[in-house]
Amino acid sequence: MKLNTIRVQSIGPFRRWAAALGAAFAALAAAAVLAGAAETPVDPAPNHQHPGGAPADALRSPYAAIPGTAASGLLPEEVEGLTKGRGMALALAAEVNGYPGPRHVLDAAASGQLDLRPEQRETFLRLFDRMRAEAKAKGQEILQMEEQLAMRFRYGHIDETSLREILGHIGQLRADLRLIHLRTHLEAKALLTPEQIARYKTVRGYDTGGGAHQHGN
């Protein structure tokens, strides 16, 4: 009887120790499972967009929908301006600093905002017609060279040497076009009296700092 009591007493602590050890192993196993789950990457859902990414529509070039850009290498408004001999703000440095453009002088006179003598009006008409004819002719030369540049890129017939040559030619033609417009402003100022020039600046808004005007000649 005493022997059985001793055996029971010795088995009790062992069971408690085994139970504690089993609980510890169970806790370690659970922690390992949780850690593994945290480290396993989650596949992104379909059509997932990463931070900073752009929708496909936002990547589409605005030039893709504009006809003629591949052939000319220019936007339609520039093609139109070169074709029609428009000012395109090429003489802006003169216009805003007291050197009137012939078209705006004629417009101001036609609206009754600027007094011109009959001979002045005829001279300005001739000046404007000459400027527009020269600008249209030079514009056609520019368009031809711009189209040649675009075509070389289109068919891959270009290198740095030929690129420099074409750009140099285009640059000279564009400088010639700007000269046509600026030279006309020089001539226009010489045809007006100081009082007429002052009135022109007032009509155009240049003497008030407003700067509200249309670009052109």
ChimeraX attribute file (.defattr): number of C-alpha atoms within 10 A of each C-alpha:
attribute: neighborCount
match mode: 1-to-1
recipient: residues
	/A:1	5
	/A:2	6
	/A:3	8
	/A:4	9
	/A:5	9
	/A:6	10
	/A:7	10
	/A:8	10
	/A:9	11
	/A:10	11
	/A:11	10
	/A:12	10
	/A:13	11
	/A:14	11
	/A:15	11
	/A:16	10
	/A:17	11
	/A:18	11
	/A:19	11
	/A:20	12
	/A:21	12
	/A:22	11
	/A:23	12
	/A:24	11
	/A:25	11
	/A:26	12
	/A:27	11
	/A:28	11
	/A:29	12
	/A:30	10
	/A:31	12
	/A:32	12
	/A:33	10
	/A:34	10
	/A:35	11
	/A:36	10
	/A:37	11
	/A:38	10
	/A:39	8
	/A:40	8
	/A:41	8
	/A:42	8
	/A:43	7
	/A:44	9
	/A:45	7
	/A:46	6
	/A:47	6
	/A:48	9
	/A:49	11
	/A:50	8
	/A:51	6
	/A:52	6
	/A:53	8
	/A:54	10
	/A:55	9
	/A:56	7
	/A:57	7
	/A:58	8
	/A:59	8
	/A:60	10
	/A:61	9
	/A:62	8
	/A:63	12
	/A:64	10
	/A:65	9
	/A:66	11
	/A:67	11
	/A:68	14
	/A:69	16
	/A:70	16
	/A:71	14
	/A:72	19
	/A:73	18
	/A:74	17
	/A:75	14
	/A:76	14
	/A:77	10
	/A:78	14
	/A:79	18
	/A:80	13
	/A:81	15
	/A:82	22
	/A:83	18
	/A:84	16
	/A:85	21
	/A:86	20
	/A:87	24
	/A:88	17
	/A:89	15
	/A:90	20
	/A:91	24
	/A:92	20
	/A:93	12
	/A:94	20
	/A:95	23
	/A:96	18
	/A:97	11
	/A:98	18
	/A:99	24
	/A:100	28
	/A:101	30
	/A:102	26
	/A:103	20
	/A:104	20
	/A:105	26
	/A:106	21
	/A:107	12
	/A:108	18
	/A:109	16
	/A:110	13
	/A:111	9
	/A:112	10
	/A:113	15
	/A:114	17
	/A:115	17
	/A:116	19
	/A:117	10
	/A:118	9
	/A:119	9
	/A:120	15
	/A:121	18
	/A:122	13
	/A:123	15
	/A:124	22
	/A:125	16
	/A:126	13
	/A:127	18
	/A:128	22
	/A:129	14
	/A:130	14
	/A:131	24
	/A:132	20
	/A:133	13
	/A:134	16
	/A:135	25
	/A:136	19
	/A:137	15
	/A:138	20
	/A:139	24
	/A:140	16
	/A:141	17
	/A:142	22
	/A:143	20
	/A:144	13
	/A:145	17
	/A:146	20
	/A:147	17
	/A:148	16
	/A:149	21
	/A:150	19
	/A:151	17
	/A:152	15
	/A:153	15
	/A:154	13
	/A:155	8
	/A:156	9
	/A:157	11
	/A:158	16
	/A:159	10
	/A:160	8
	/A:161	8
	/A:162	13
	/A:163	15
	/A:164	12
	/A:165	11
	/A:166	17
	/A:167	14
	/A:168	12
	/A:169	15
	/A:170	19
	/A:171	13
	/A:172	13
	/A:173	18
	/A:174	17
	/A:175	12
	/A:176	16
	/A:177	26
	/A:178	19
	/A:179	15
	/A:180	20
	/A:181	28
	/A:182	24
	/A:183	16
	/A:184	23
	/A:185	24
	/A:186	16
	/A:187	16
	/A:188	22
	/A:189	18
	/A:190	12
	/A:191	15
	/A:192	18
	/A:193	11
	/A:194	12
	/A:195	9
	/A:196	16
	/A:197	20
	/A:198	15
	/A:199	17
	/A:200	25
	/A:201	19
	/A:202	14
	/A:203	16
	/A:204	21
	/A:205	15
	/A:206	18
	/A:207	16
	/A:208	10
	/A:209	7
	/A:210	9
	/A:211	11
	/A:212	10
	/A:213	13
	/A:214	12
	/A:215	16
	/A:216	17
	/A:217	26
